Amino acid sequence: MNEIVDPQHQQTPVLLPRRKRRNRKKSPKLQWDTNTGVYWLYGIGITAAEIVVAYQNVKLGIFLHILLLGALLGHAAFAYKKENHFLLLALVLAPLTRIMSLSMPLNEIPPILWYVVISAPLFASAIGITRVLGFKPYELGLNLNNLPMQFLIMCIGFPLGYIEYTILQPEPMVTSLTFAQIWFPALVLIICTGLLEEFIFRAIMYETAVKAVGDKFALIFVSFIFAVLHITHVSVLDVAFVFGVAVLFTVIYRKQKSIVGLTLAHGMTNITLYIVCPSIF
């Protein structure tokens, strides 16, 4: 006896198509938050290492930067061909900058040549990273677009240099404001600080941050990283000032898509800060 199915009254069953299982994707917002959280952890780590260098122990600070460098390289390798691979590899340049500036034997050479010695391996590393990531020069602002505007952008370096001079008041880099005294230090500051730092932060790091997370995050995060690398000046006011300048420069880069004017403005800022103002005031 079958009380469930009556063979005499049973109809041919209608077979409904099975629903395909959908692969659940992570929420874009959750993925965004997760990635940015990781980047901010690295940013906090870089900040902590800079604070240790500036206020505690230089050797310990270098050690922390080396740990960060290894973590970023390992993380970048693990995330190869993923969206965050770009920014992780670009962030390597932040601890590398401090490691190079503090660990190289510079005591036997004039201070102005310190910039040349330190910048050489950083230029090589930055160029190597751009090749690994597949960037073309024009994608990183290495172009001569709108030259008149680039020279106008250069002019903002003079007031910025004066403002920073009032904050830091460094010793003069030259003994007099003669052409023979200033041409070489000025050229070094334009190339080894202006070009190098704009290439690393406004071009490589900003562009990779945009690819990884987005434009708004890139603006704040890269400006933050640039600012905290000035903690070694031992001035909270200067760090805040540099953050504001970094935001301004990034906005200009976003509109102009060229680092030529920003390189000149950055160089003029440092020329005013280290050469002109200390020799006048």
N, C-alpha and C positions, 0 to 999 in steps of 0.2 A: 504494500500500500504506500502510495506516494502522495502525501498531502501538500507538497510544495509545488510540484509541477503536475498538471493533469494532461496526459498525452493526448487526450481527445480534444481538448480545447486550447492546446498550446499553439501559439502563433510563431511564425518564424521570427526569431529575435532580430531586432534592428541593431546592427553593430555600429556604434559610434566611433569615429576616428579618435585614436589616442592623441592626447595633447603632447606636443613635444616639450621636453623639459628645457626651460630657458636657463642659460648660464647666468647666474646672478653677477652683475657687475657692481663693482664698488661705486658708491655714490661719488660723483665728481667733487662735491664739496668735501666729503670725508678724505678723499685722496689729496685734495688741495691742502687741507689742514694738516694731514700727516706729513706731506713733503715740506711745507713751510716750517712745521715744528722741528723737523730734523735740521733744516738750514739754520734756524734760530739757535738751536743747541750748539752748532758749530760756531755761530757768531758769538754766543756767550763764552764759549771756550777760548776763542781768540781774544775776547775782551779780558778774560781772567788772566791769560798768559801775559798780555800787555801790562796789566796792573802789577803782576808779579815782577816783571822786568823793571817797571818804573819805580815801584815803591818797596820791593822786598829784596829779591835776589836775582841778578841777571842770569846766572847759570841755570837756576831752576826755571826761570822764564823761557830760556832757550830750550830746555828739556821738554817743557810743556808744548812749545811750538813744534818740536820734532814729533811728539806724540800726535798732535793734530795733523801734521803733514802725513804721517803714516796712516792715520785713520781715514783721511780724505782720499788718499791714493787707493787704499783697500776698498773703501766704499764705492769709489768711482769704477774700479775694476769689477766689483760685484754687480753694479748697476749698468754695466756696459750695454749700449744700444737702447737704454731706457731714457725717458725724458730728463730725469734728474742727473744723468751721467754728465751732461754738459756743465752744469753749474758746479757740481762736486769737483770736477777736474779744474775748473777755473778758480775755485776757492783755494786750491793748493798754493796759488801765488801769494796769498795773504801771509800764512806762516813762513813761507819761503823768503819773503821780503825781510822779515825780522831776523830769521836765521842768518841770512847773508850779511845783514848790516851789523850783526853783533859777533859773529864767529870768525870773520876774516881778519887776518893780521894786517892792520892798517897803521900801526904806530910809526913805521919808518917812512911813511910817505906824507906829502902835504895834504892837509884836510880837504882841499878842493878836489884832489884826485880820489878821495874816498868814494865820491859819487860815481866816478868812472868805473872803479874797480867793482863796486857793489852792483852797479846797473848792468854790467856786461853779462853775467850769468842770468840775471832776471830777464833781460831782453831775449836771450837765447831760450830760456824756459817758456816765456810768453809766446814766442814765435812757434816753438815746438808744439805747444798746446793748441794754437790755432790750426796748425797743420793736421794734428790728430782729430780735431773736431770738424775739419773740413771747411773752415771759413775762408772766404775770398777777401782780399784786401779791402775792396770797396764796401763789403758788408760790415767792416769794422771802422768805418769812418776815415779810411786812408784814401782820401780823394781831395781834389781842389775845387769842389763845388762852391760857387758863390764867393769868390775870393774877397770882394769888397766887404761883405758881411763878416768874413773871418777876421779881417783886420779890425773891424769895429769891436768884435768880441774880445780881441786881444786887449783893448783899452781898459776893460773892466779889471784887469790884473793890477793896475796901479793903485786904485783906491782899496782893493782887497788886501794888497800887500801892506799898505799903510795901516789899515785897521788891525791886521795881525801883528804888525810891529808894535802897536800900542799895547797889545796883549802880552807878547813874549819879550820884547826889547832885547834881541840877541846882540852879541858883539859883532862888529863889522867884519866882513869877509876880506876886505881889501883895506889898504892903508890910505888910499886917496882915490878920488873919482876921476882919474885920468883914463883915457882910452887904453893905454898900455896895461893899466892895472885891472880894468873891468872886463875887457872883451872875452878873455878865456873863461873866467868864472861865470859870466853871463851865458856864454854858449853852453857850458857844462850844465847849468841850471835848467836851461830850456830843453836840452836833450835828455839829461839823466834824471830830471824830476818831472818836467812838463810832459814831454813825449812819453816817457816810460809809464808814468802813473795814469795818464789819460788813456793810453793804449791798454793798460791792465784793467782799470776800473770802469771807465766810461765806455770802452769798446768791448773787451772780452767778457768781463764779469757781468756787465749790464746786459749784453746781448744774450748770454747764456741763461741769465736769470729770467729774462723775458720768455725764452723758449721753455724753461722749466716750469714756471708758475704763472707769469703774467707781468704786465707793464707796471701796475701799481706796486706790487710787491718788489719788483726789481728796483724801482726808484728809491724806496725806503731802505731796503736791505743793503744794497750796494753802497749807498751813502753812509749807512751805519758802519759797515766794515771799513770804509775809507777813513771815517772819523776816528774810530777806536784805535787805528794804527798810529794816531797822533797822541795817544795817552802818554807816551814817553817824553813829551814836552812838559809833562807834569803841570798841566793847567786845564782844569775842567772847562773854563771859559773858552779856551782855544779849541777843545774838542767840540763844543757846541757850535762855535763859529765855523769850524771846518765841515761839520755836518751840514750846516746851512749852505755853505759854498758848494758842497758836493751835490746837494739837491738842485741848486741853481745850474751847475754845470751839466748835470744829467738831463734836466729839462731842455737846456740849449742843445745838447747832443741829440735828444729825441726829435727835435724840430729840424735841426740842420743836417743830421746824419754825416757829420764830419768832425774829426778831432783836431783839425788844423788850427782853427781859431782858439779852441780850448787849450791846446798845447802851448800856444803863444801866451794866452792869458795866464795859465798856470806858471809858465816860466817867468812872466813879468811880475806875478805875485811874489815869487821867491826872490827875484832880482831886487824888487823894492824892499822886501823884508830883510834880506841879508846883506845887500850891498848899498842901496841908495839911502834908505832911512837911517841906518846906523852911522853912516858917514856924514849925514846932515844934522841930525838931532843929538 
